[in-house]
Amino acid sequence: MAVVVQRPPGSEHIMVIDADLVTTAATFPRANASYQALAGEVGVRFLLGDPLLLSDPLKKYDVMVYDDGQPYDSAPHLPVVVPVTIPGIVAAGELEITDRTWARNTYIHVQSLDSTTLANISDVNLTGAFFLLDTLTSGLGLNTLLPVLVLPMTFTTPGDPMRVRIVIEIRHTLPR
């Protein structure tokens, strides 16, 4: 299956990513739905779009979904450079964009697609999830300038492949 990215027809704010999680090196570029093979909590990365089909409007969010023009605290929010390495999660110098208004209105649901995956994922830290900007040295290293969701997960016995479905909804609130 690898990674299948799709926005349901008629939806502007929901993205579904079906993915086989894969281990990868800590260097750029990184594979979509990848994580470093380390013990403990790891950060699994998902590009908010299909890197091979970025011209297909159903394979990424429309730019208006990433509305950062309305205040959350103070907008627009510039990327924050991650100052230190968090082993298995992010590298020093990556560009974090979690404080952007749209990111604060993002809801994430994770579902195992088979019983093996269900047994191997012991924890998904949804409150610890954050977003990085995809540049040559951040996110996946593809330089798409799209957000990359980094989802902290803990595995009991990591093995390839582990199949998950990630449903991402970037909600728009009335004040926005």
WOLINFEN-V627076 format. One record per residue. N is the residue number from 0. RES is the residue in one small letter. PHI is phi as a letter, one per 20 degrees, with the letter a starting at -180 (* if undefined). OMEGA is omega in radians with two decimals (999 if undefined). Layout:
# WOLINFEN-V627076
n=<N,N>
res=<RES,RES>
phi=<PHI,PHI>
omega=<OMEGA,OMEGA>
This chain:
# WOLINFEN-V627076
n=<0,1,2,3,4,5,6,7,8,9,10,11,12,13,14,15,16,17,18,19,20,21,22,23,24,25,26,27,28,29,30,31,32,33,34,35,36,37,38,39,40,41,42,43,44,45,46,47,48,49,50,51,52,53,54,55,56,57,58,59,60,61,62,63,64,65,66,67,68,69,70,71,72,73,74,75,76,77,78,79,80,81,82,83,84,85,86,87,88,89,90,91,92,93,94,95,96,97,98,99,100,101,102,103,104,105,106,107,108,109,110,111,112,113,114,115,116,117,118,119,120,121,122,123,124,125,126,127,128,129,130,131,132,133,134,135,136,137,138,139,140,141,142,143,144,145,146,147,148,149,150,151,152,153,154,155,156,157,158,159,160,161,162,163,164,165,166,167,168,169,170,171,172,173,174,175>
res=<m,a,v,v,v,q,r,p,p,g,s,e,h,i,m,v,i,d,a,d,l,v,t,t,a,a,t,f,p,r,a,n,a,s,y,q,a,l,a,g,e,v,g,v,r,f,l,l,g,d,p,l,l,l,s,d,p,l,k,k,y,d,v,m,v,y,d,d,g,q,p,y,d,s,a,p,h,l,p,v,v,v,p,v,t,i,p,g,i,v,a,a,g,e,l,e,i,t,d,r,t,w,a,r,n,t,y,i,h,v,q,s,l,d,s,t,t,l,a,n,i,s,d,v,n,l,t,g,a,f,f,l,l,d,t,l,t,s,g,l,g,l,n,t,l,l,p,v,l,v,l,p,m,t,f,t,t,p,g,d,p,m,r,v,r,i,v,i,e,i,r,h,t,l,p,r>
phi=<*,l,c,d,d,b,e,g,g,n,d,d,d,d,c,d,d,e,b,e,f,c,e,b,f,e,d,e,f,d,f,f,m,d,b,f,e,c,f,n,f,c,d,e,d,c,f,e,r,e,f,e,c,f,e,e,f,e,d,a,f,f,g,f,f,e,f,d,e,e,f,d,d,c,c,f,e,e,g,d,f,f,f,c,e,d,g,n,d,c,d,f,n,f,d,e,c,f,e,f,g,f,f,f,d,d,d,c,c,d,c,f,e,b,f,f,f,g,f,e,e,e,b,c,e,f,f,e,f,b,d,d,e,e,c,f,c,b,m,e,n,e,m,e,m,e,f,c,f,d,d,f,c,c,d,f,b,f,b,d,e,d,d,c,d,d,d,d,c,e,e,d,e,g,f,e>
omega=<-3.08,3.13,3.08,-3.13,-3.11,2.91,3.11,3.14,3.13,-3.13,3.08,-2.96,-3.12,3.06,3.10,3.10,3.01,-2.98,2.87,3.12,-3.09,3.04,-3.13,3.08,-3.10,-3.13,3.11,-0.06,3.13,3.11,3.04,-3.11,-3.08,3.07,3.06,3.14,3.13,3.06,3.12,-3.09,3.10,3.11,3.10,-3.02,3.12,3.04,3.11,3.14,3.08,-3.04,3.14,-3.08,-3.08,3.09,3.12,-3.08,3.10,-3.13,3.09,3.05,3.00,-3.08,-3.11,3.11,3.13,-3.13,3.10,-3.08,3.13,-3.01,2.83,2.87,2.99,-3.07,-0.05,-3.10,3.09,3.10,3.07,3.12,3.11,-2.99,-3.10,3.09,2.98,-3.00,3.11,-3.11,3.12,3.09,3.09,3.09,3.10,-3.04,-3.14,-3.12,-3.08,-3.11,3.08,-3.05,-3.11,-3.13,3.10,3.13,-3.12,3.10,-3.02,3.06,-3.13,3.14,3.03,-3.11,3.06,-3.06,3.11,3.12,3.13,3.14,-3.04,3.11,-3.10,-3.13,2.97,-3.07,-3.11,3.13,3.11,-3.13,3.08,-3.07,3.03,3.04,-3.13,3.06,3.11,-3.09,-3.13,3.14,3.06,-3.12,-3.12,3.14,3.10,-3.05,3.04,3.06,3.03,3.06,3.04,-3.04,3.13,3.12,3.03,-3.12,3.03,3.07,-3.10,3.09,3.14,-0.21,2.93,-3.03,3.13,2.97,3.10,3.06,-3.09,3.11,3.06,-3.05,3.04,-3.10,-3.11,3.12,3.14,999>
